Amino acid sequence: MTQTQEPDVQVRTALGMAAIALFVAAANLRPAIAAVSPLVDRIRTDVSLSATGVALLTTIPTLAMGVCAPLAAVVGRRFGLHGGVMLGLGIIAVATAARGFGDSTVLQMSCAAVVGAGIAIAQTLLPAVVKMRFAGRAGLVTGIYTAGLGLGGAVAAGVSAPLADALGSWPGALASWAVLALAGMVMWRAAKGALALDGVADTAGPTTSGLPWRSGAAWRVTALSAGNSALYYCELAWVAPLLHDDGGHSETVAGALLTGMISIQVVAMLAVPALLGERTDKRLGLALTTAMTAIGFAGLAAVPGTATWVWILALGIGHGGLFTLVLTLPVVIGRDAAEAGRISAMAFFVGYACAALAPVLIGFLRDSLGDFHLAFGLLAVLAALMLSAIAPRFPKHS
């Protein structure tokens, strides 16, 4: 091997290690939320919660993710990007483990809120990591860590019920995902050199005053983020119950279908950005994936027990691709890592705060009407309305 080739191999190895670390870190950003859905009936029985009440276990962490997103700027400046993500993973690990101490409503809701804060810190800083380390391959690498995010959710949705059976405790099943967070911390620490983020900090302001409130492009990203997140958390919370209650599927089959949907999303999270390449204009991809997402929700609203796999496939491909493309936008329109971080913080701060209401609204409509038809119809309408934020070109933020 020549001296020229050896540095090239070292560079590729370092980039591969960094990408794997991003994937594993991102895998910890959804299990604490996705694990709740297959355990809904047990939780409702043990703590006597309505559908609206149990939706709070999804809403509270989502709301915390929005409210705490601007804190990522403070954490990033204090500890750097690498240390900030590590702190976020640590918070997730501790709060998730604490869920095993009992089935108290107060305990579970409090842990959910703290988990949301940890997710907010790590998730807000990851786009800045991508911008700093992978600026030339932002779409592909965002797809990689988004796939990690989706895979974490898929595994949690599919494994939590068997875990609860094996442990004889749903709080124990929820707490078990702390092990994944610890593994993420170990991997993130091991990849510190490969990530090459020493001394790199997010320079956004310590409060919401540092966010790009006057940027039309940032507001459009925020609107898409809000709609995208609202749809995603409603999927995690209510697709399995809908398939069971309205579609006539058993709990086991409904959980398997949810896992299948999320697994398809993971593939789409990687495949869609790879097919689109690193082109700056994401509008075509955004429009196609949004339309497929709307079709999936409309099908589940109208005929959840008929051609179920068609609607699951539409939501899997459509929303998987849409999710990655929305997360790519701050990296694409931000001029540097700090600006990408500020746009992400604004999108998460406003977007997740709005999205947090969606699962509770779905639960309320389910309690009031006795089925999910109207609720999922409204989700299809929301997906269709997102197309209006996609039409204009996204310029470089200024």
Buried (B, 14 or more C-beta within 10 A) or exposed (E): EEEEEEEEEEEEEBBEBBBBBBBBBBBBBBBBBBBBBBBBBBBBEBBEBEBBBBBBBBBBBBBBBBBBBBBBBBBBBEBBBBBBBBBBBBBBBBBBBBBBEEBEBEBBBBBBBBBBBBBBBBBBBBBBBBBBBBBEBBBBBBBBBBBBBBBBBBBBBBBBBEBBEEBEBBBBBBBBBBEBBBBBBEBBEEBBEBBBBEEBBBBBBEEBEBBBEEBEBBBBBBBBBBBBBBBBBBBBBBBBBBBBBBBEBEBEBBBBBBBBBBBBBBBBBBBBBBEBEEEEEBBEBBBBBBBBBBBBBBBBBEBBEEEBEBBBBBBBBBBBBBBBBBBBBBBBBBEEBBBBBBBBBBBBBBBBBBBBBBBBBBBBBBEEEEBBBBBBBBBBEBBBEBBEBBEEEBEEBE
